Amino acid sequence: MSTITVSSAALALRAEKPLTPAMLSALWEIAAVLDEERVPADVPNAVWLTIPTRRLRGPDARSDNLWLKECLERMTGLKLTGQYRGEEWGAVLLAEWHMIEGGSQVQLLVPPAGVHALRSPSNFGFVGIKEHEVPQQIE
């Protein structure tokens, strides 16, 4: 199973399907946008982000967003779980997404726990795939 490794061991990322390299790249870009917009790690409500699709899919990817849509669909199923001060909790990393402006932009709704996981320096160490796993290609 793919994981987000956290220095505090407070969060773990689970997905029914393995994280693909495209998903990992998109997660890093989402985290970078949260950082650029200086979104605090402890937001009380979900955060809407608007990001150019080209940034999420990469400059050499298909411009029709076919694979990005698949990637976002899979990322909507990523679940975060953990313990905070002895209490169990769970949330999704990405709650909702919408392609806008003819597919040139995507709006993402990131719930508070997702923001915390991606934004908190004490939590978000790196996103990775365990060495023994081979990521599935999105076809």
N, C-alpha and C positions, 0 to 999 in steps of 0.2 A: 504494500500500500504506500502511496506517496504521502509525504509529510511536509509541513512547514516546521522547521526546527527552530525552537525558541530557547533563548538562554534561561528563562525563568521556568521552563518546563510546564508552563501554565496552559498552553494552547496546543492543539493538534489538529491538523487538517485531514479530513477523510473524504474520499470520493469513491463511488462505486466503480468508476472507470479510472485507469491510471492517468496521471497528469501527463499531457503531451508537452514537448518542447514549446509549442505555440502557446499553450496554457500558462506555462511557467513564464514565458516572455511577457504575456499579457498581464499576469499578476504583478510582475516587476514594474511594468508601465503604470498600472493602476496605483501601486504604492508610490511611484515617483510623482504622479499627479497630486496625490494626497499631500505629499511632502511639499511640492511646489506651491500648492494653494494654502499651505500652512494650516491644514486641518488638524486640530488637536486630537490626541489619541483617545480622549475621554468624552467624545461628543454624546449628548443626551438623545439625539435623534439620528435617523438615517441621513446619509449625505448623497445628494445627486451630483454626479460628475458628468461633464460633457467633454469627450475626448475625440480627436480626429481618428477615424477608423484606420487610416494609414499608420498612425503611431502604434496602434494595438496589433495590427496584422503584419507590420514590417514593410519596408519600401519595395521589396521584390516579390511580395505575395500577390495573389490574385486580387484584382481591383473590384471584383463583383461581391466581395465579402462572404462568399460561400463558406470558406473555412473559418472565418472569424465568427460567423453566426453559429457554426457547430461548436466552436471553442466557447463562446459565451453561453450557449445552452448547457454545455457540460459544467462550466464554472458556476452556473446557477444552482447546480446540485452539490457543490462543495460545502461540506458541513464542518463547522468549528465546534469543538467541545472543550471543556476544561473545568478547572476549579478556580474560584476566586474567593479568598478568605474562607476556605472550607466549604463553600457552596458550589454545587455542580451547575453548569449552564451549557446551553447549546444554541447555535445560530447558523445561518447560512452566510457564506462569504459575499455572495452577490445575490440580491433579492429580485432584481428586475433589470431589464435592459430594453432599449428602443433605438432602432436605427432612424436617424433623422437627416434632413437636408439631402435627400436623395442617396443616403448611404455614406455620405462623407463624414458624418459625425455619429457618435453613439452616446446615448445617455445611460448611465449606470447608477442604480440605487444600491448603495453599500450600507448595510445596517451597522448600528453602533459597534457590535462585537467584531464585525469585519474591519471597520476602521481601526479599532484598537489593535487587532492582530497585524494589520499592515502598517500601522503608523507608530506604534509604541516601540521606541528603541530597545526597551528591556524585553520585548516579546519577539519582534520580527528579526530573526537572525539571518536566515536564508531560506529560499525555497529550493527544494531539491528532490531528486528521485533517488531512492536507495540504489546502491551500485548493482545489486543483483536483479533489479527490475529493468525490463526493456520497455520503453514507452511505446504505446500503440500509436501508429500514424493515423491521422484523420484522413479518411478517404472519401 
